[in-house]
Amino acid sequence: KTEPSLTLNVFEITNPTEVVALVGVAASLTCGVTGNTGTPTYTWYKVGSDTPVFTDPSNGATSTYNIASPQFSDDGAYKCKVAMKVGDFTNDGFDSAMAELIVKQLTASFAEETTVKKATDTLVCTYKGDNDVKNVVWTGPSGAIDSSKIVTTEYSETD
């Protein structure tokens, strides 16, 4: 008489973490598994879509979703789904926790080393993608400029 056997495959998903990216500068999200005895398959999703943004063919202990040139449309929450194959059995997959990809942009109307030769001049610095900016610091050759005397900072939400 043969007794049925049962193998318990226990693994834990290493969740991706929040990533702050600049428009056009490569960024990546990583998740993985620990304690597994099988072969993992990773599929990445942007939360709110059933269409995968990346399926990792490597079957390694970790998976990295690389975004070569993030745009504002890439901003949002992501998750990876890990399916584990043990022998002939593959589970339906388990979702990681969500991680935010926050895409920001900083643009200026002047070069990094701009010399102001007039008594007054207008320099514009625009930031997008972060409604929580509390402070903008302007610096000159001697360090931070006392913004209460000569600098006016205005915030406007732009798309």
C-alpha positions in Angstrom: 0.0 0.0 0.0 1.4 3.4 -1.0 0.7 6.3 1.3 -0.1 9.6 -0.5 2.6 12.3 0.1 2.2 16.0 0.5 4.9 18.5 0.0 4.4 22.0 1.5 6.1 24.7 -0.4 6.5 27.8 1.8 7.9 31.1 0.4 7.6 34.7 1.1 7.4 37.6 -1.4 10.0 40.4 -1.0 7.8 43.4 -1.8 8.9 46.2 -4.1 9.5 49.6 -2.5 8.6 53.1 -3.5 10.8 54.6 -6.2 11.1 58.3 -7.1 12.2 58.8 -10.7 12.9 61.8 -12.9 11.3 62.1 -16.3 13.7 60.4 -18.9 16.1 58.9 -16.3 16.0 55.1 -15.9 14.2 53.6 -12.9 13.5 50.1 -11.7 11.2 48.2 -9.3 12.3 44.9 -7.8 10.5 42.1 -6.0 11.6 38.5 -5.2 10.9 35.4 -3.2 12.7 33.8 -0.2 12.4 30.3 1.2 11.1 28.8 -2.0 11.9 25.3 -3.2 10.4 25.8 -6.7 10.8 27.9 -9.8 9.2 31.3 -9.6 7.7 33.2 -12.5 7.2 36.9 -12.2 4.6 39.1 -13.9 4.5 42.9 -13.3 1.3 44.9 -13.5 0.4 48.6 -13.2 -2.4 48.6 -10.6 -5.8 49.1 -12.3 -4.8 47.1 -15.4 -5.1 43.4 -16.1 -2.4 43.7 -18.9 1.1 42.9 -17.8 3.7 45.5 -18.3 6.5 43.0 -18.0 6.9 39.2 -17.7 10.3 38.2 -16.4 11.7 35.1 -18.2 14.6 34.6 -15.8 13.0 32.5 -13.0 15.5 33.8 -10.5 15.2 34.7 -6.8 14.4 38.3 -7.8 12.8 40.1 -10.7 13.5 43.7 -11.8 11.1 45.7 -13.9 13.3 48.4 -15.7 11.7 51.5 -17.1 14.3 53.0 -19.5 12.8 56.5 -19.8 10.0 57.0 -17.3 7.3 59.5 -18.3 4.4 61.0 -16.3 2.2 58.3 -17.7 4.3 55.7 -15.9 3.6 57.3 -12.5 1.4 55.1 -10.3 1.3 51.9 -8.3 2.8 48.6 -9.4 2.8 45.0 -8.2 4.5 41.8 -9.2 2.6 38.5 -9.2 4.7 35.5 -8.3 3.6 32.0 -9.5 5.7 29.1 -8.1 6.2 25.8 -10.0 7.1 22.8 -7.8 7.5 19.6 -9.8 4.5 19.3 -12.1 2.3 21.7 -10.1 2.2 25.5 -10.6 0.1 27.7 -8.2 -2.1 30.5 -9.5 0.3 33.1 -8.3 0.4 35.5 -5.4 0.4 39.3 -5.6 3.1 41.4 -3.9 2.2 44.5 -2.0 1.9 47.6 -4.2 4.8 50.0 -4.7 4.5 53.5 -6.0 6.6 54.8 -8.9 6.6 58.6 -8.5 7.7 60.5 -11.6 8.9 64.1 -11.2 10.4 66.7 -13.5 12.5 69.8 -12.8 13.0 72.4 -15.6 14.7 75.7 -15.5 14.7 78.8 -17.7 18.5 79.2 -17.2 21.7 77.2 -17.3 23.2 75.6 -14.2 25.9 78.3 -14.1 23.9 81.4 -15.0 25.5 84.8 -14.2 23.0 87.6 -13.4 24.4 90.9 -14.5 21.4 93.2 -13.9 19.9 94.6 -10.7 16.9 92.4 -11.2 16.3 89.4 -13.4 13.7 86.6 -13.7 14.8 83.0 -13.3 12.1 80.4 -13.5 12.3 76.9 -12.0 9.3 74.6 -12.7 8.7 71.3 -11.0 6.0 68.8 -11.9 4.8 65.6 -10.3 5.0 66.5 -6.7 2.2 68.5 -5.0 4.0 68.2 -1.7 7.0 70.5 -2.4 7.1 72.8 0.6 10.3 74.8 -0.1 12.5 75.9 -3.0 16.0 76.9 -2.2 17.9 79.2 -4.5 21.7 79.3 -4.3 24.4 81.7 -5.5 28.2 81.7 -5.3 28.0 82.4 -1.6 25.4 79.7 -0.8 21.7 80.0 -0.2 20.0 83.3 -1.2 17.7 84.8 1.5 14.5 84.3 -0.4 12.5 86.6 1.9 14.3 89.6 0.5 14.8 89.0 -3.2 13.1 85.9 -4.4 9.4 85.3 -5.1 8.3 81.6 -5.2 5.0 80.7 -6.7 3.5 77.2 -6.9 1.1 76.3 -9.6 0.1 72.8 -10.6 1.0 72.1 -14.2 0.4 69.1 -16.4 
